[in-house]
Amino acid sequence: MTSIGVIAHKKKVLGGGLDELRERLASRGYHDPLWFEASSSRDAAKLAKTAAAQGATLLLIWGGDGTVQRCVHAVIDTDVEIALLPAGTANLFATNLGIPVDLKAALDIALDGHSRRLDVGVMNGKCFTVMAGIGFDAVVMQKVDGKLKKRFGRAAYVLTAVKAMRVNAREATIRVDGAPWFEGKATGVLFGQMNALAGGISVFPAGLPDDGVLEIGVVTAQNVGQWTRVIARLVTGNAHRSPFTRMTQGRHFEVALDEHTPYELDGGARGPRRKHTVMVRPKAVCVRVPRDDA
């Protein structure tokens, strides 16, 4: 039988909670799985490494994208599989893989689903599974604290995005696979390992989770009117056609900015930097997905 380890962000809620998870695992014959609870997503990586060291071959990750990101970072390039129990606010990784926000259905996929090896993005030495961003995107994530998310849910991101539209542009120089690609003022740089944001909005229509490349998009909008035009394109799946965006694919990226600027990984805000290095690690993590997944 598969050796299971549970990595649970105990402040996150799904279905009947962790008690229901224990009951459902027991009904499937898993009476005493390795069990670790974290009070913060920051603790998840250490717990995932501990579970793997104690023999877990499948990690059930109870939490949101931040918890998943840290667990993936802990087991990247190993044979340890991960399965998602999406108990977070956005759950973009689970959404992109067709894993529902339903405990029974998600657990069925975790225990009986198909094992699929996926690429992982790495930015400044830390992995991301969905998207990473510099500038606008990171400012939004910085301002969406725990209290705001708890009170407004996904709407918290919309509220902070409106304020972040006034973020100052930065002089940016970007190289893709060693060649110059962009030079000029940018208000946001986004890297995509997956296709969609919350609500199924497609940011990178060509993005696939196992194609060996990452997507990159630069936004040059500098006022509310221009941002409104970008978002109007975005919600129709045509952000790549906006006059204020530019997109391409690649395996290795170097970003140099004229000022220190915050960035984010899978929704987790990180401190400001002037230089960023981003790359793809092909098929670096094994994830349980629905059996009808293409």
Secondary structure by P-SEA (a helix, b strand, c coil): ccbbbbbccccccccccaaaaaaaaaaacccccbbbbbccccaaaaaaaaaaaaccccccccccaaaaaaaaaacccccbbbbbccccccaaaaaaacccccaaaaaaaaabbbbbbbbbbbcccccccccccccaaaaaaaaccaaaaaacccaaaaaaaaaaccccccbbbbbccccccccccccbbbbbccccccccccccccccccccbbbbbbbccccaaaaaaaaaaaaacccccccccccccccbbbbbbccccccccccbbbbbbcbbbbbbbcccbbbbcccccc
